[in-house]
Structures are given as C-alpha cells and as structure tokens.
C-alpha cells in the first residue's frame, strides 16, 4: 500500500537504488504514533491493488523486490507480519480478464469497455509474475531481515468457499476445480512449487510453467496465509463444451456459478444487490480445507464483514443501529471455533472494515464500516455504530458485564 506513494522514475531501480524519501519518513512517523503493541499486530500489505506496474511484465519482479527491501528496512522493526500481495488471485482476473481494475486490459468478448488485452492468457501471465515477485521478496526477507526482526511473511487471498449444488460426482468435481482455480492457483505453487494439475489440464499451454529453479524458489515461501472471506458460492459443472468456446479464466474453470461468478460481478454494476449473502458455515469448511489440503498452515482471516450496496454516496448515512452487522460478525467468529477444535491453525480475525471507506469496485456506494461517515458533512464526520461498540466490547470481555451486548460463548 506504500507503493502508491513511492517515486518510481527508474524502470528497474534495483535493490540498493530505490529511494528513501519523504514517504518513508511519513510512514515511520505514523507507525511511531501508534502504540507499539498495536503496530506489531498490524498485517500491512506491500501491495493492495495500488501498485503502479504491469503485472504482465516479468521485469517488474526486480522493482517489487526493491520496493519490499525499502519497506523491510525502514519499517521492519515495527511490523511483525508482512503481506506481499492482497488478493493476487482476483487482481489478475479483474485487471486482465474483465478489465474492471487497473490496468483495465481485457478481450471484448469477456470484459467491460475493453480497448486492448487478451483475457485468455494475460490473467495467467500476471498471476505468474505476482507469484515470482512474492517469492523474490520473501527470499529477501528471510535472508536479510527475518532473524533480525523476528517477523513473518505471507500472502492474502480472496477465499470464497465453493460448494457443490448437488451430490452428483460431476458437480462435486466442479466445486473442487473451482477451489483449485481460486486457492490452489497461488497456494499450490507456494507450497508444492507447481500449479494444480487440474489447471494444467484445463488451461493448457496458456498457463505458464516454472523452471526447476523457480519451483525451488517458490516452494515453502509462506509463513502464513491470509484469507479474505465473505460468503460461499453454490455451483454445478458447466453444461457447455469448453473446446467449442473462446476460453478465459471463468470458462477454463468450467463451472456454472450461482454466486458470485463473472456475470454476477457484472450485475453488481446495474442490479439492486442488497448485500453478499452470509454463510458462516462456509468459513469453517474453508479453514478445515486449508488444514487437510495444505498441511495446516498458519491462517489469518484478514477481511470479513457485511456491506450494504447501492447507497447514495451523498446521503449522510446516520445509521447507528446496525445490529445485523454485529450479528454477521459474531456468527462468522463463532464458525471459527469448531474448526479450531478440529485442529485448524486459525490464529486471528480482522473485521472489514473499521470505517466506511472507498471500495475499489463500488466506491462510496457500499458501506462496511463499524464506524460510519457522514458524507454530507464538510469534514466527513465519523460516528460509532452499534457494531463498532459491540466489536470493541467483544475484544475487551471485561467491558461486557455492563454492556448488555452478547459475547461469543
């Protein structure tokens, strides 16, 4: 997230040439202003969609590593958990397939307002470079900073749960295939050094391959995995013949989505969508899936929350009683308990979000905040919602005796 503030005049500045400037001093002062305990518990992403570089260009791996080096050097004594990329398993799809996110590249058959790009191949090239950029930054951190600072480095993925809509073998296989395309796309290379076999089969030559040296560099570069989890999708096997249509990420997956899917992503821009449907049971399944498939890695839930959509951004939004949001968060936290009892290595939970903010797809028309923002006020006045009070008291059980707010048992 600091990348967007850094000057990047040189196309490939190299590890020792990336400038330390006013930006780093600003963030040092900001971190210093926070309590030390709070700062060490933060999980800052090095890139949260805002990196100004072409994911499809492999020359930028060096740039990202140089940038990471500055962050590790300047802030590493106050940051315990580093995230290289936030949601790199959806960034290439939205940016190089559907064309919704920067750099807005796509093919007209699949994306929105496409002017250039190739939806069939670019998402896989971009993801490939993100993986190798992560591995390079993680290698640098482990060699130069980890022992000194005692920190950890990982990656955060969008982690929906895909559930078969029926008991038919082909639909069960489709649900697993979707999990491989979503989670396995990144966690398999970072755990085993190679892409899931089902992706190799369904994507074919459009899926880049790793050299033996790259596989070795990738393998085992996760100290933890972050998951941004909001809901589940029920799906079936696709009824079309993949060999008879033009291919891209979603058609390669060869599934029929109930939610969210490509068409649902597009529908968000025109239809009345009140919110993503909650499915707290799915979080338990997701955590236990990570345990069984990937050797029980350290997992943090980095995003989970409830939003309302299609809100007029000019309205003040003085909505104090959002008990439904507090219930949503409580149900999801409660769903983590049985997974932990069953042995999953889930270690933390972050609610999204502290305050109403600018959402990358919906702007100010969706609101997740435990604290609201009066967008009609000149100074954008902040105010606490019921959910903010509930969450604060949940985190401080000693305050609950006098609150009347329920706690997770």
PyMOL commands that set and color helices and strands:
alter all, ss='L'
color gray80, all
select helices_A, chain A and resi 3-5+22-33+36-41+60-75+88-96+122-144+146-149+169-192+197-206+212-218+242-244+249-253+261-267+280-294+323-341+386-395+397-402
alter helices_A, ss='H'
color red, helices_A
select strands_A, chain A and resi 45-47+81-86+152-158+161-164+224-228+232-237+255-257+299-303+346-349+371-373+382-384
alter strands_A, ss='S'
color yellow, strands_A
deselect
rebuild
show_as cartoon
